[in-house]
Amino acid sequence: MSEPYKIWQCRTCGYIYEEALGDPNEGLAPGTRWADIPDDWICPLCGTPKSDFDMIEL
């Protein structure tokens, strides 16, 4: 059984990245895991680094 998809939120602007949905506008296909996104990726809304995102529970 695969690990459930997670949701990550930018601490600066509140942008939400959902692994299940990805972000096709940013070249991230649905199902792209957070760990598979390059470490130099930045928030598409405010430019905050990936390290400043928190996993959230909905």
Kinemage of the C-alpha trace (Angstrom):
@kinemage 1
@onewidth
@group {chain A} dominant
@subgroup {mainchain}
@vectorlist {calphas} color= white
{ca met a 1} P 0.000 0.000 0.000
{ca ser a 2} L 1.443 3.360 -0.985
{ca glu a 3} L 1.887 6.273 1.378
{ca pro a 4} L -1.013 8.770 1.375
{ca tyr a 5} L -0.427 11.988 -0.518
{ca lys a 6} L 0.511 14.973 1.626
{ca ile a 7} L -0.213 18.698 1.480
{ca trp a 8} L 2.430 21.402 1.964
{ca gln a 9} L 1.870 25.098 2.700
{ca cys a 10} L 4.162 28.085 2.181
{ca arg a 11} L 4.819 29.830 5.502
{ca thr a 12} L 5.100 33.206 3.760
{ca cys a 13} L 2.050 33.466 1.495
{ca gly a 14} L -0.089 30.397 2.222
{ca tyr a 15} L 0.326 28.779 -1.231
{ca ile a 16} L -0.774 25.142 -1.045
{ca tyr a 17} L 0.993 22.288 -2.838
{ca glu a 18} L -0.998 19.054 -2.908
{ca glu a 19} L 1.004 16.012 -3.978
{ca ala a 20} L -2.114 14.382 -5.434
{ca leu a 21} L -2.794 17.365 -7.713
{ca gly a 22} L 0.751 18.513 -8.423
{ca asp a 23} L 1.080 21.904 -10.115
{ca pro a 24} L 1.054 21.418 -13.891
{ca asn a 25} L 1.656 25.156 -14.428
{ca glu a 26} L 4.984 24.689 -12.626
{ca gly a 27} L 5.842 21.450 -14.448
{ca leu a 28} L 4.866 19.234 -11.494
{ca ala a 29} L 2.639 16.388 -12.638
{ca pro a 30} L -0.183 15.087 -10.423
{ca gly a 31} L 1.248 12.586 -7.959
{ca thr a 32} L 4.641 14.338 -7.672
{ca arg a 33} L 5.857 13.758 -4.122
{ca trp a 34} L 7.356 16.633 -2.132
{ca ala a 35} L 10.638 14.713 -1.824
{ca asp a 36} L 10.839 14.481 -5.631
{ca ile a 37} L 10.653 18.257 -6.136
{ca pro a 38} L 14.151 19.760 -6.545
{ca asp a 39} L 15.551 21.436 -3.427
{ca asp a 40} L 16.054 24.681 -5.361
{ca trp a 41} L 12.330 24.904 -6.223
{ca ile a 42} L 10.649 28.070 -4.944
{ca cys a 43} L 7.051 29.028 -4.232
{ca pro a 44} L 5.469 30.111 -7.533
{ca leu a 45} L 3.573 32.928 -5.804
{ca cys a 46} L 6.166 34.578 -3.573
{ca gly a 47} L 9.572 32.990 -4.234
{ca thr a 48} L 9.956 31.431 -0.779
{ca pro a 49} L 12.354 28.435 -0.773
{ca lys a 50} L 11.056 24.869 -0.478
{ca ser a 51} L 12.628 24.628 2.986
{ca asp a 52} L 10.100 27.191 4.279
{ca phe a 53} L 7.044 25.019 3.601
{ca asp a 54} L 5.237 23.018 6.283
{ca met a 55} L 3.278 19.801 5.878
{ca ile a 56} L -0.301 20.425 6.955
{ca glu a 57} L -3.152 18.194 8.023
{ca leu a 58} L -6.566 18.926 6.567
